[in-house]
């Protein structure tokens, strides 16, 4: 090797994180003496012109010559760099970066208000119909009202081959209000509601009326009361914003004539017609080809004003007490929609939380041929942290520590610090299999009929619970905010939709897991290092992944051991076991067990 450069090492790249603008990045590289010389950095803003920067000789160390340069970034943006190095005989070579397109530098505008009220907290994701029934709300005449709380959700198509998702178990917003003491006891500081607006389905992603809470969930009064009552428990409420499509059975499309307003499907004269794209043969653009979900043209000024304008959807519900939004499929919402949406929300509540649903690294995401600008200022405060979810699962289930190390290094380097501290750290969602099922199963049945009957064996469940304790320890202690999908703390199982949407098993919870999650939440709440404390990898060898949060005396060591042997941690300054509440002299990461140590 004629050079040494490791962008995860602060010696070679400092600071090893996203930069505030203006900011300075220092780069170093080591070149083997006599084999390589005259290094240059080629820097370019995303899609912009390249400029070369000569690196200065610093000193000699062993067989290497050391070079350095400092680069000033004055404006926010996504930047890339690579090295060009000369060799003997007029040759040269390139150090291109991991993707071949260069090493990434995220430069962000620090002026935006960050929702620091979320940092150090706990999000609880509620699928409303399946959490708790307290009211006596009625369902639509075309809905199936279930009286068997805990029964298997309907999953078979009707005579037309359509899965209607129209069976209701009766969970409502009043039910959440009644369970606020439980949520407070769990340490919850933010409730994230699945869609609550009027719609035909139980999941409500087929919005019927964005200005009306569904009557089955208790209506507008129930949401206002929930926001007010939750605040008394120091809990905020955020809504799921589904803005890139609506239901075909909606006020705006009105395909079936169920609304008293002329819908886009009914007539070209409809005031909503230009929100949608119709074809000469009568068909229309719809989300992922699903006719029940006609797509919206978010560039349409009328629609943009309806959502983001004065007294629009965002303002209306923020004034009712909502603290923020989780934006469904945010990749499909263009920049000229996200900017005014963010402005509208923060105009009502400057610390409003705007979270985007993104399944990849959102800092350099390209969607529909466009590089996204989520974190450069004025769009998103946070995203759903699927990269971490996947890395945690592969670590605790398959022993892949290296991938977790790499994922954390990349997130800390690419994401602005305010985003990193607000990341929605998930292990399961309404779109994925239940985490307990994922961690306990090996071969899952194909087809919904078999999956509807699938349960972990006693041995699989025991293994899954052991792995879940490791996974949830990471979820609660790595940078970001844990988002607990309702019932995961109770040991709920289930495959993909709709089997991940069973009713909460009140009275039949797994008490061991509930107690475990309360412990994690309590420790998290009691230690300020989990608010915005520095993350630093401690060790990642022999099947152990360990790291610290915080600094100085306010520092905690967290470790999981996915190997078959106990491993001693050489960290003498840590003398208190936070999970066992006792002083220790020997720090050992036991096989398959979570560990957390503090300095006392």
PyMOL commands that set and color helices and strands:
alter all, ss='L'
color gray80, all
select helices_A, chain A and resi 128-130+173-178+180-185+215-217+219-232+273-275+287-289+301-308+313-318+330-332+335-348+386-398+401-414+417-422+435-440+448-452+458-477+488-490+511-526+529-532
alter helices_A, ss='H'
color red, helices_A
select strands_A, chain A and resi 3-4+13-14+19-20+23-32+36-45+50-54+56-61+64-73+77-87+91-95+103-108+122-126+144-145+167-168+190-193+197-199+207-213+236-241+324-327+353-356+366-367+370-371+382-383+424-426+481-485+535-539+544-551+554-561+567-568+576-577+582-583+588-589+594-598
alter strands_A, ss='S'
color yellow, strands_A
deselect
rebuild
show_as cartoon
